[in-house]
Amino acid sequence: LAKTTQPISMDSYEGQEVNITCSHNNIATNDYITWYQQFPSQGPRFIIQGYKTKVTNEVASLFIPADRKSSTLSLPRVSLSDTAVYYCLVAFNTGGFKTIFGAGTRLFVKA
Amino acid sequence: DAGVIQSPRHEVTEMGQEVTLRCKPISGHNSLFWYRQTMMRGLELLIYFNNNVPIDDSGMPEDRFSAKMPNASFSTLKIQPSEPRDSAVYFCASSWRDDSPLHFGNGTRLTVT
């Protein structure tokens, strides 16, 4: 089973770029890497998904090296409202894809 | 698009009572997932359905828990009898396919006294 490891928490300041790295050493060929954001009292919200190299959307970038054993979520110019828990996860195929969440990284953005 | 709709938002019940949580997935989504979140254990996958059929229920903690999806627009998670250790936030999520990004509801906060 692909298990993910992320830092428990990170601090940043408004306007800075934040990079959160996740390791997934046992990732399988068919696995995608997905990142979610969760605010208190809300369900997780999809941020970005990728398979390899680099993916960018309007809110974040995802960098995946060639061996795919890790990935880095990059949040450009964070604001106070980016304070949340960020989950890196790998969905693995058990006859259907099973999405398992790890402990997540608690990002705290300061003014 | 109304998103995934869960009801009730809050449920307080006494130990031994039956609890039913409800979920309406996003129209057109073929996969539905039930998760439970607690401080101690984080987000746990309980069960997921694909095209209304349960694919993996290995995360369902005990026989006290059961889930159904009678049609593509409705699912229930039932706990009978409920116990204080079942207190948690229960999330329902749906996706277009089971490997597509998940769309979560706002959860049901269950308190069992």
HADDOCK unambig.tbl for C-alpha pairs under 7 A between the chains (distance, minus, plus):
assign (segid A and resid 42 and name CA) (segid B and resid 106 and name CA) 4.94 0.50 0.50
assign (segid A and resid 42 and name CA) (segid B and resid 107 and name CA) 6.97 0.50 0.50
assign (segid A and resid 43 and name CA) (segid B and resid 91 and name CA) 6.82 0.50 0.50
assign (segid A and resid 43 and name CA) (segid B and resid 104 and name CA) 5.28 0.50 0.50
assign (segid A and resid 43 and name CA) (segid B and resid 105 and name CA) 5.81 0.50 0.50
assign (segid A and resid 43 and name CA) (segid B and resid 106 and name CA) 4.99 0.50 0.50
assign (segid A and resid 43 and name CA) (segid B and resid 107 and name CA) 6.41 0.50 0.50
assign (segid A and resid 44 and name CA) (segid B and resid 104 and name CA) 6.19 0.50 0.50
assign (segid A and resid 45 and name CA) (segid B and resid 103 and name CA) 6.75 0.50 0.50
assign (segid A and resid 45 and name CA) (segid B and resid 104 and name CA) 6.82 0.50 0.50
assign (segid A and resid 46 and name CA) (segid B and resid 101 and name CA) 6.41 0.50 0.50
assign (segid A and resid 46 and name CA) (segid B and resid 102 and name CA) 6.70 0.50 0.50
assign (segid A and resid 91 and name CA) (segid B and resid 99 and name CA) 6.82 0.50 0.50
assign (segid A and resid 96 and name CA) (segid B and resid 55 and name CA) 6.81 0.50 0.50
assign (segid A and resid 96 and name CA) (segid B and resid 98 and name CA) 6.34 0.50 0.50
assign (segid A and resid 97 and name CA) (segid B and resid 98 and name CA) 5.34 0.50 0.50
assign (segid A and resid 97 and name CA) (segid B and resid 99 and name CA) 5.46 0.50 0.50
assign (segid A and resid 100 and name CA) (segid B and resid 45 and name CA) 6.56 0.50 0.50
assign (segid A and resid 101 and name CA) (segid B and resid 43 and name CA) 6.00 0.50 0.50
assign (segid A and resid 103 and name CA) (segid B and resid 42 and name CA) 6.19 0.50 0.50
